[in-house]
Protein backbone atom coordinates (compact mmCIF):
# COMPACT_ATOMS: atom_id res chain seq x y z
CA UNK A 1 0.00 0.00 0.00
CA UNK A 2 2.14 2.80 -1.30
CA UNK A 3 -0.43 5.35 -2.51
CA UNK A 4 -3.15 6.57 -0.15
CA UNK A 5 -5.88 9.05 -1.09
CA UNK A 6 -7.71 10.92 1.68
CA UNK A 7 -10.98 12.74 1.01
CA UNK A 8 -11.46 15.90 3.07
CA UNK A 9 -14.42 18.22 3.55
CA UNK A 10 -13.39 20.28 6.57
CA UNK A 11 -15.21 18.11 9.09
CA UNK A 12 -13.71 16.65 12.25
CA UNK A 13 -14.31 13.21 10.78
CA UNK A 14 -12.22 14.09 7.72
CA UNK A 15 -9.35 15.36 9.88
CA UNK A 16 -9.49 12.12 11.85
CA UNK A 17 -9.23 10.28 8.52
CA UNK A 18 -6.15 12.38 7.66
CA UNK A 19 -4.47 11.43 10.95
CA UNK A 20 -5.27 7.74 10.39
CA UNK A 21 -3.95 7.88 6.82
CA UNK A 22 -0.73 9.54 8.01
CA UNK A 23 -0.17 6.70 10.49
CA UNK A 24 -0.70 4.16 7.70
CA UNK A 25 1.50 6.02 5.20
CA UNK A 26 4.36 6.39 7.64
CA UNK A 27 4.10 2.79 8.80
CA UNK A 28 4.03 1.45 5.25
CA UNK A 29 6.42 3.96 3.68
CA UNK A 30 3.62 5.24 1.49
CA UNK A 31 2.66 8.52 -0.14
CA UNK A 32 -0.33 10.59 0.87
CA UNK A 33 -2.62 12.54 -1.44
CA UNK A 34 -5.55 14.73 -0.42
CA UNK A 35 -8.71 15.45 -2.37
CA UNK A 36 -11.39 18.05 -1.77
CA UNK A 37 -14.43 18.17 -4.02
CA UNK A 38 -16.37 21.37 -4.58
CA UNK A 39 -19.97 20.36 -5.25
CA UNK A 40 -21.70 21.77 -8.30
CA UNK A 41 -23.58 25.00 -7.66
CA UNK A 42 -27.00 25.50 -9.14
CA UNK A 43 -28.96 28.72 -9.19
CA UNK A 44 -32.44 29.34 -10.59
CA UNK A 45 -32.49 30.78 -14.10
CA UNK A 46 -34.10 33.99 -12.86
CA UNK A 47 -31.02 34.91 -10.80
CA UNK A 48 -29.31 37.75 -12.70
CA UNK A 49 -25.78 36.40 -12.25
CA UNK A 50 -24.17 33.01 -12.74
CA UNK A 51 -22.57 30.60 -10.33
CA UNK A 52 -19.03 31.79 -11.06
CA UNK A 53 -18.60 33.91 -7.87
CA UNK A 54 -19.85 31.09 -5.64
CA UNK A 55 -17.72 28.50 -7.39
CA UNK A 56 -14.60 30.66 -7.12
CA UNK A 57 -15.19 31.16 -3.40
CA UNK A 58 -15.79 27.44 -2.87
CA UNK A 59 -12.56 26.59 -4.71
CA UNK A 60 -10.63 29.09 -2.55
CA UNK A 61 -12.18 27.57 0.58
CA UNK A 62 -11.17 24.13 -0.68
CA UNK A 63 -7.57 25.29 -1.06
CA UNK A 64 -7.59 26.45 2.56
CA UNK A 65 -9.00 23.09 3.68
CA UNK A 66 -6.30 21.26 1.73
CA UNK A 67 -3.63 23.48 3.29
CA UNK A 68 -4.97 22.79 6.80
CA UNK A 69 -5.11 19.04 6.14
CA UNK A 70 -1.56 19.01 4.74
CA UNK A 71 -0.40 20.91 7.80
CA UNK A 72 -2.18 18.41 10.05
CA UNK A 73 -0.52 15.57 8.14
CA UNK A 74 2.94 16.98 8.71
CA UNK A 75 4.24 15.38 5.53
CA UNK A 76 4.36 16.17 1.83
CA UNK A 77 0.95 15.62 0.29
CA UNK A 78 -0.20 15.86 -3.29
CA UNK A 79 -3.38 17.98 -3.36
CA UNK A 80 -6.41 17.78 -5.62
CA UNK A 81 -9.11 20.45 -5.49
CA UNK A 82 -11.77 19.45 -7.99
CA UNK A 83 -15.40 20.23 -8.77
CA UNK A 84 -18.28 17.86 -9.36
CA UNK A 85 -20.12 15.11 -7.58
CA UNK A 86 -17.96 14.15 -4.59
CA UNK A 87 -18.21 10.36 -4.57
CA UNK A 88 -17.81 10.09 -8.33
CA UNK A 89 -14.81 12.43 -8.48
CA UNK A 90 -13.08 10.65 -5.58
CA UNK A 91 -13.69 7.23 -7.16
CA UNK A 92 -12.46 8.48 -10.55
CA UNK A 93 -9.22 9.87 -9.09
CA UNK A 94 -8.67 6.73 -7.02
CA UNK A 95 -8.89 4.64 -10.17
CA UNK A 96 -7.04 6.90 -12.62
CA UNK A 97 -4.34 7.76 -10.07
CA UNK A 98 -3.67 4.14 -9.22
CA UNK A 99 -4.28 4.60 -5.52
CA UNK A 100 -4.00 1.53 -3.31
CA UNK A 101 -6.38 2.82 -0.64
CA UNK A 102 -8.97 5.56 -0.19
CA UNK A 103 -9.49 6.85 3.36
CA UNK A 104 -12.66 8.75 4.26
CA UNK A 105 -14.24 9.93 7.46
CA UNK A 106 -17.70 8.96 8.55
CA UNK A 107 -19.94 11.45 10.24
CA UNK A 108 -21.87 8.60 11.80
CA UNK A 109 -25.20 9.32 10.17
CA UNK A 110 -27.90 6.73 10.61
CA UNK A 111 -29.85 4.98 7.87
CA UNK A 112 -32.74 7.47 7.93
CA UNK A 113 -30.41 10.46 7.67
CA UNK A 114 -28.49 8.85 4.77
CA UNK A 115 -31.77 8.19 2.99
CA UNK A 116 -32.91 11.80 3.34
CA UNK A 117 -29.61 13.63 2.98
CA UNK A 118 -27.37 11.23 1.10
CA UNK A 119 -23.89 10.23 2.10
CA UNK A 120 -20.72 10.66 0.09
CA UNK A 121 -19.07 7.85 2.04
CA UNK A 122 -22.01 5.51 1.49
CA UNK A 123 -22.04 6.23 -2.25
CA UNK A 124 -18.26 5.94 -2.50
CA UNK A 125 -18.25 2.51 -0.86
CA UNK A 126 -20.67 1.32 -3.55
CA UNK A 127 -18.96 2.76 -6.63
CA UNK A 128 -15.23 2.85 -5.92
CA UNK A 129 -13.19 -0.01 -7.33
CA UNK A 130 -10.31 0.61 -4.90
CA UNK A 131 -10.22 -0.49 -1.25
CA UNK A 132 -11.80 2.04 1.11
CA UNK A 133 -11.12 2.59 4.79
CA UNK A 134 -13.97 4.38 6.55
CA UNK A 135 -12.70 6.03 9.72
CA UNK A 136 -15.04 6.78 12.62
FIKE-999027 format. One line per 2 residues: number of its first residue (from 0); their letters; for each residue x, y, z of N, C-alpha, C, O. Coordinates in nm, 3 decimals. Example, Ala and Ser with C-alpha at 12.3 -4.5 7.8 and 13.67 -1.06 7.14 Angstrom:
2
0) AS) 1.319,-0.569,0.780,1.230,-0.450,0.780,1.320,-0.330,0.780,1.424,-0.332,0.846 | 1.285,-0.225,0.708,1.367,-0.106,0.714,1.290,0.003,0.787,1.341,0.114,0.804
REM end
This chain:
136
0) XX) 0.084,-0.118,0.000,0.000,0.000,0.000,0.089,0.124,0.000,0.126,0.177,0.105 | 0.121,0.168,-0.117,0.214,0.280,-0.130,0.144,0.413,-0.157,0.198,0.519,-0.123
2) XX) 0.027,0.410,-0.216,-0.043,0.535,-0.251,-0.177,0.540,-0.180,-0.263,0.455,-0.201 | -0.193,0.644,-0.095,-0.315,0.657,-0.015,-0.381,0.791,-0.049,-0.315,0.895,-0.047
4) XX) -0.509,0.786,-0.079,-0.588,0.905,-0.109,-0.683,0.932,0.006,-0.757,0.842,0.049 | -0.683,1.055,0.057,-0.771,1.092,0.168,-0.867,1.200,0.120,-0.824,1.303,0.068
6) XX) -0.996,1.176,0.138,-1.098,1.274,0.101,-1.124,1.364,0.222,-1.146,1.316,0.333 | -1.122,1.495,0.198,-1.146,1.590,0.307,-1.259,1.684,0.271,-1.280,1.718,0.154
8) XX) -1.332,1.727,0.375,-1.442,1.822,0.355,-1.445,1.928,0.465,-1.540,2.006,0.473 | -1.343,1.930,0.549,-1.339,2.028,0.657,-1.401,1.980,0.787,-1.396,2.053,0.886
10) XX) -1.457,1.863,0.788,-1.521,1.811,0.909,-1.417,1.750,1.003,-1.305,1.719,0.962 | -1.457,1.734,1.129,-1.371,1.665,1.225,-1.344,1.522,1.181,-1.234,1.470,1.199
12) XX) -1.446,1.458,1.125,-1.431,1.321,1.078,-1.325,1.311,0.968,-1.247,1.215,0.965 | -1.321,1.409,0.880,-1.222,1.409,0.772,-1.081,1.429,0.828,-0.986,1.366,0.781
14) XX) -1.066,1.515,0.928,-0.935,1.536,0.988,-0.889,1.410,1.062,-0.770,1.380,1.065 | -0.982,1.339,1.121,-0.949,1.212,1.185,-0.901,1.112,1.078,-0.809,1.035,1.102
16) XX) -0.964,1.114,0.963,-0.923,1.028,0.852,-0.782,1.064,0.807,-0.702,0.975,0.775 | -0.750,1.194,0.804,-0.615,1.238,0.766,-0.513,1.180,0.865,-0.411,1.124,0.824
18) XX) -0.540,1.193,0.994,-0.447,1.143,1.095,-0.428,0.991,1.083,-0.317,0.940,1.097 | -0.536,0.919,1.056,-0.527,0.774,1.039,-0.445,0.740,0.915,-0.362,0.649,0.918
20) XX) -0.468,0.812,0.806,-0.395,0.788,0.682,-0.246,0.818,0.699,-0.162,0.748,0.642 | -0.213,0.921,0.775,-0.073,0.954,0.801,-0.005,0.838,0.874,0.107,0.799,0.840
22) XX) -0.072,0.784,0.974,-0.017,0.670,1.049,0.009,0.553,0.955,0.114,0.489,0.962 | -0.087,0.525,0.867,-0.070,0.416,0.770,0.044,0.445,0.673,0.129,0.359,0.649
24) XX) 0.047,0.565,0.618,0.150,0.602,0.520,0.289,0.594,0.581,0.382,0.541,0.519 | 0.304,0.645,0.700,0.436,0.639,0.764,0.475,0.495,0.797,0.590,0.456,0.778
26) XX) 0.381,0.418,0.845,0.410,0.279,0.880,0.443,0.192,0.760,0.521,0.097,0.771 | 0.384,0.225,0.646,0.403,0.145,0.525,0.501,0.208,0.427,0.528,0.151,0.321
28) XX) 0.553,0.325,0.461,0.642,0.396,0.368,0.569,0.444,0.245,0.625,0.445,0.135 | 0.444,0.484,0.262,0.362,0.524,0.149,0.355,0.674,0.128,0.409,0.752,0.206
30) XX) 0.288,0.713,0.021,0.266,0.852,-0.014,0.121,0.888,0.013,0.031,0.805,-0.001 | 0.101,1.013,0.053,-0.033,1.059,0.087,-0.077,1.166,-0.012,-0.002,1.259,-0.044
32) XX) -0.200,1.153,-0.059,-0.262,1.254,-0.144,-0.395,1.293,-0.081,-0.463,1.210,-0.021 | -0.430,1.420,-0.097,-0.555,1.473,-0.042,-0.645,1.517,-0.156,-0.598,1.569,-0.257
34) XX) -0.775,1.496,-0.139,-0.871,1.545,-0.237,-0.985,1.615,-0.165,-1.038,1.568,-0.064 | -1.021,1.730,-0.221,-1.139,1.805,-0.177,-1.225,1.827,-0.300,-1.175,1.867,-0.405
36) XX) -1.353,1.801,-0.288,-1.443,1.817,-0.402,-1.541,1.929,-0.374,-1.614,1.928,-0.275 | -1.541,2.027,-0.464,-1.637,2.137,-0.458,-1.763,2.091,-0.531,-1.758,2.063,-0.650
38) XX) -1.875,2.083,-0.459,-1.997,2.036,-0.525,-2.046,2.136,-0.630,-2.020,2.255,-0.619 | -2.117,2.086,-0.730,-2.170,2.177,-0.830,-2.269,2.274,-0.767,-2.344,2.239,-0.676
40) XX) -2.268,2.397,-0.816,-2.358,2.500,-0.766,-2.466,2.526,-0.870,-2.437,2.547,-0.987 | -2.588,2.523,-0.824,-2.700,2.550,-0.914,-2.776,2.672,-0.864,-2.800,2.686,-0.744
42) XX) -2.811,2.758,-0.955,-2.896,2.872,-0.919,-3.014,2.875,-1.015,-3.001,2.833,-1.130 | -3.127,2.925,-0.970,-3.244,2.934,-1.059,-3.214,3.026,-1.178,-3.135,3.120,-1.166
44) XX) -3.275,2.998,-1.290,-3.249,3.078,-1.410,-3.282,3.227,-1.394,-3.226,3.311,-1.464 | -3.373,3.258,-1.302,-3.410,3.399,-1.286,-3.308,3.481,-1.207,-3.321,3.603,-1.199
46) XX) -3.207,3.417,-1.150,-3.102,3.491,-1.080,-3.018,3.564,-1.186,-2.977,3.503,-1.284 | -2.994,3.694,-1.165,-2.931,3.775,-1.270,-2.781,3.750,-1.290,-2.722,3.806,-1.382
48) XX) -2.720,3.669,-1.208,-2.578,3.640,-1.225,-2.556,3.490,-1.217,-2.640,3.416,-1.165 | -2.445,3.445,-1.270,-2.417,3.301,-1.274,-2.359,3.248,-1.144,-2.357,3.317,-1.042
50) XX) -2.311,3.127,-1.150,-2.257,3.060,-1.033,-2.108,3.087,-1.014,-2.049,3.045,-0.915 | -2.047,3.156,-1.108,-1.903,3.179,-1.106,-1.852,3.234,-0.972,-1.755,3.180,-0.919
52) XX) -1.912,3.340,-0.915,-1.860,3.391,-0.787,-1.865,3.288,-0.675,-1.772,3.278,-0.595 | -1.973,3.210,-0.668,-1.985,3.109,-0.564,-1.884,2.996,-0.585,-1.823,2.948,-0.489
54) XX) -1.867,2.957,-0.709,-1.772,2.850,-0.739,-1.631,2.893,-0.706,-1.555,2.816,-0.648 | -1.595,3.015,-0.742,-1.460,3.066,-0.712,-1.435,3.069,-0.562,-1.327,3.031,-0.516
56) XX) -1.533,3.113,-0.486,-1.519,3.116,-0.340,-1.507,2.976,-0.282,-1.429,2.952,-0.190 | -1.584,2.883,-0.335,-1.579,2.744,-0.287,-1.444,2.681,-0.319,-1.391,2.604,-0.238
58) XX) -1.388,2.711,-0.434,-1.256,2.659,-0.471,-1.150,2.717,-0.378,-1.061,2.645,-0.333 | -1.158,2.846,-0.349,-1.063,2.909,-0.255,-1.075,2.846,-0.116,-0.974,2.821,-0.051
60) XX) -1.197,2.821,-0.072,-1.218,2.757,0.058,-1.159,2.616,0.057,-1.101,2.571,0.156 | -1.174,2.547,-0.054,-1.117,2.413,-0.068,-0.965,2.414,-0.057,-0.906,2.325,0.003
62) XX) -0.902,2.516,-0.117,-0.757,2.529,-0.106,-0.714,2.546,0.039,-0.614,2.489,0.082 | -0.791,2.625,0.114,-0.759,2.645,0.256,-0.775,2.515,0.334,-0.694,2.484,0.422
64) XX) -0.880,2.437,0.302,-0.900,2.309,0.368,-0.785,2.212,0.337,-0.738,2.140,0.425 | -0.742,2.212,0.212,-0.630,2.126,0.173,-0.502,2.167,0.245,-0.425,2.082,0.289
66) XX) -0.481,2.297,0.258,-0.363,2.348,0.329,-0.367,2.305,0.476,-0.266,2.261,0.531 | -0.483,2.318,0.539,-0.497,2.279,0.680,-0.474,2.128,0.697,-0.410,2.085,0.793
68) XX) -0.527,2.050,0.605,-0.511,1.904,0.614,-0.365,1.864,0.592,-0.314,1.775,0.660 | -0.298,1.930,0.498,-0.156,1.901,0.474,-0.073,1.939,0.596,0.022,1.869,0.632
70) XX) -0.109,2.049,0.658,-0.040,2.091,0.780,-0.062,1.990,0.892,0.031,1.955,0.964 | -0.186,1.943,0.905,-0.218,1.841,1.005,-0.140,1.712,0.978,-0.096,1.645,1.071
72) XX) -0.123,1.679,0.851,-0.052,1.557,0.814,0.096,1.565,0.851,0.156,1.465,0.892 | 0.153,1.683,0.838,0.294,1.698,0.871,0.387,1.626,0.775,0.501,1.594,0.811
74) XX) 0.341,1.601,0.656,0.424,1.538,0.553,0.383,1.592,0.417,0.277,1.654,0.402 | 0.466,1.570,0.319,0.436,1.617,0.183,0.315,1.543,0.130,0.308,1.420,0.132
76) XX) 0.219,1.620,0.082,0.095,1.562,0.029,0.064,1.623,-0.107,0.069,1.745,-0.124 | 0.033,1.539,-0.203,-0.020,1.586,-0.329,-0.162,1.633,-0.302,-0.233,1.569,-0.224
78) XX) -0.205,1.743,-0.364,-0.338,1.798,-0.336,-0.420,1.808,-0.464,-0.371,1.845,-0.570 | -0.547,1.772,-0.450,-0.641,1.778,-0.562,-0.765,1.855,-0.516,-0.833,1.812,-0.423
80) XX) -0.792,1.966,-0.579,-0.911,2.045,-0.549,-0.994,2.047,-0.676,-0.964,2.119,-0.770 | -1.100,1.967,-0.677,-1.177,1.945,-0.799,-1.324,1.982,-0.778,-1.368,2.000,-0.664
82) XX) -1.397,1.994,-0.886,-1.540,2.023,-0.877,-1.619,1.906,-0.935,-1.570,1.832,-1.020 | -1.741,1.891,-0.885,-1.828,1.786,-0.936,-1.896,1.712,-0.824,-1.902,1.759,-0.710
84) XX) -1.947,1.597,-0.856,-2.012,1.511,-0.758,-1.904,1.440,-0.677,-1.819,1.371,-0.733 | -1.907,1.457,-0.545,-1.796,1.415,-0.459,-1.760,1.268,-0.473,-1.645,1.236,-0.504
86) XX) -1.853,1.178,-0.453,-1.821,1.036,-0.457,-1.765,0.995,-0.594,-1.669,0.918,-0.601 | -1.824,1.045,-0.698,-1.781,1.009,-0.833,-1.641,1.062,-0.862,-1.559,0.991,-0.920
88) XX) -1.614,1.185,-0.822,-1.481,1.243,-0.848,-1.373,1.172,-0.766,-1.263,1.149,-0.816 | -1.404,1.137,-0.641,-1.308,1.065,-0.558,-1.280,0.927,-0.618,-1.164,0.886,-0.629
90) XX) -1.385,0.856,-0.656,-1.369,0.723,-0.716,-1.290,0.731,-0.846,-1.205,0.646,-0.872 | -1.319,0.832,-0.928,-1.246,0.848,-1.055,-1.097,0.871,-1.031,-1.014,0.809,-1.097
92) XX) -1.063,0.959,-0.937,-0.922,0.987,-0.909,-0.854,0.864,-0.850,-0.739,0.834,-0.883 | -0.924,0.794,-0.761,-0.867,0.673,-0.702,-0.828,0.573,-0.810,-0.722,0.510,-0.803
94) XX) -0.914,0.558,-0.908,-0.889,0.464,-1.017,-0.782,0.515,-1.113,-0.685,0.445,-1.141 | -0.799,0.637,-1.163,-0.704,0.690,-1.262,-0.566,0.716,-1.202,-0.466,0.708,-1.272
96) XX) -0.561,0.748,-1.073,-0.434,0.776,-1.007,-0.364,0.652,-0.954,-0.253,0.661,-0.902 | -0.428,0.538,-0.967,-0.367,0.414,-0.922,-0.346,0.406,-0.771,-0.247,0.351,-0.724
98) XX) -0.440,0.462,-0.697,-0.428,0.460,-0.552,-0.457,0.320,-0.498,-0.543,0.248,-0.549 | -0.384,0.284,-0.393,-0.400,0.153,-0.331,-0.510,0.153,-0.225,-0.567,0.048,-0.194
100) XX) -0.540,0.271,-0.171,-0.638,0.282,-0.064,-0.699,0.421,-0.063,-0.629,0.520,-0.087 | -0.827,0.429,-0.037,-0.897,0.556,-0.019,-0.943,0.560,0.127,-1.007,0.466,0.175
102) XX) -0.911,0.669,0.196,-0.949,0.685,0.336,-1.049,0.800,0.345,-1.023,0.910,0.297 | -1.162,0.773,0.408,-1.266,0.875,0.426,-1.317,0.871,0.569,-1.314,0.768,0.635
104) XX) -1.363,0.985,0.614,-1.424,0.993,0.746,-1.572,0.962,0.737,-1.634,0.977,0.631 | -1.627,0.921,0.848,-1.770,0.896,0.855,-1.828,0.986,0.962,-1.777,0.992,1.074
106) XX) -1.931,1.056,0.927,-1.994,1.145,1.024,-2.092,1.071,1.113,-2.155,1.131,1.199 | -2.103,0.941,1.092,-2.187,0.860,1.180,-2.336,0.879,1.161,-2.413,0.860,1.255
108) XX) -2.377,0.915,1.042,-2.520,0.932,1.017,-2.590,0.797,1.015,-2.532,0.696,0.973 | -2.711,0.796,1.061,-2.790,0.673,1.061,-2.854,0.649,0.926,-2.840,0.731,0.835
110) XX) -2.924,0.538,0.913,-2.985,0.498,0.787,-3.090,0.599,0.739,-3.097,0.628,0.620 | -3.170,0.651,0.831,-3.274,0.747,0.793,-3.210,0.875,0.741,-3.253,0.929,0.639
112) XX) -3.108,0.924,0.810,-3.041,1.046,0.767,-2.976,1.027,0.630,-2.985,1.116,0.546 | -2.911,0.911,0.607,-2.849,0.885,0.477,-2.954,0.883,0.368,-2.929,0.930,0.257
114) XX) -3.071,0.828,0.399,-3.177,0.819,0.299,-3.226,0.959,0.262,-3.254,0.986,0.145 | -3.238,1.046,0.359,-3.291,1.180,0.334,-3.185,1.275,0.280,-3.214,1.356,0.191
116) XX) -3.065,1.267,0.332,-2.961,1.363,0.298,-2.866,1.310,0.192,-2.819,1.385,0.106 | -2.838,1.181,0.197,-2.737,1.123,0.110,-2.605,1.121,0.184,-2.585,1.198,0.278
118) XX) -2.517,1.035,0.144,-2.389,1.023,0.210,-2.282,0.997,0.106,-2.289,0.901,0.030 | -2.182,1.085,0.103,-2.072,1.066,0.009,-2.001,0.935,0.039,-1.969,0.859,-0.052
120) XX) -1.976,0.908,0.166,-1.907,0.785,0.204,-1.987,0.663,0.161,-1.931,0.569,0.104 | -2.116,0.663,0.187,-2.201,0.551,0.149,-2.196,0.529,-0.003,-2.181,0.416,-0.048
122) XX) -2.208,0.634,-0.078,-2.204,0.623,-0.225,-2.066,0.576,-0.271,-2.056,0.491,-0.360 | -1.961,0.630,-0.211,-1.826,0.594,-0.250,-1.798,0.446,-0.228,-1.736,0.380,-0.311
124) XX) -1.844,0.393,-0.116,-1.825,0.251,-0.086,-1.889,0.165,-0.195,-1.839,0.057,-0.225 | -1.996,0.211,-0.252,-2.067,0.132,-0.355,-2.008,0.146,-0.495,-2.022,0.054,-0.577
126) XX) -1.942,0.257,-0.524,-1.896,0.276,-0.663,-1.746,0.267,-0.682,-1.701,0.244,-0.795 | -1.669,0.283,-0.578,-1.523,0.285,-0.592,-1.468,0.144,-0.609,-1.506,0.052,-0.537
128) XX) -1.378,0.129,-0.705,-1.319,-0.001,-0.733,-1.193,-0.025,-0.651,-1.135,-0.133,-0.658 | -1.150,0.074,-0.576,-1.031,0.061,-0.490,-1.074,0.034,-0.346,-1.187,0.067,-0.309
130) XX) -0.987,-0.027,-0.266,-1.022,-0.049,-0.125,-1.046,0.084,-0.053,-0.979,0.184,-0.079 | -1.143,0.083,0.036,-1.180,0.204,0.111,-1.174,0.174,0.260,-1.223,0.072,0.307
132) XX) -1.113,0.266,0.333,-1.112,0.259,0.479,-1.200,0.372,0.530,-1.169,0.490,0.507 | -1.308,0.338,0.598,-1.397,0.438,0.655,-1.359,0.454,0.802,-1.365,0.358,0.880
134) XX) -1.318,0.575,0.838,-1.270,0.603,0.972,-1.380,0.670,1.052,-1.440,0.768,1.007 | -1.405,0.617,1.171,-1.504,0.678,1.262,-1.434,0.750,1.373,-1.499,0.808,1.460
REM end
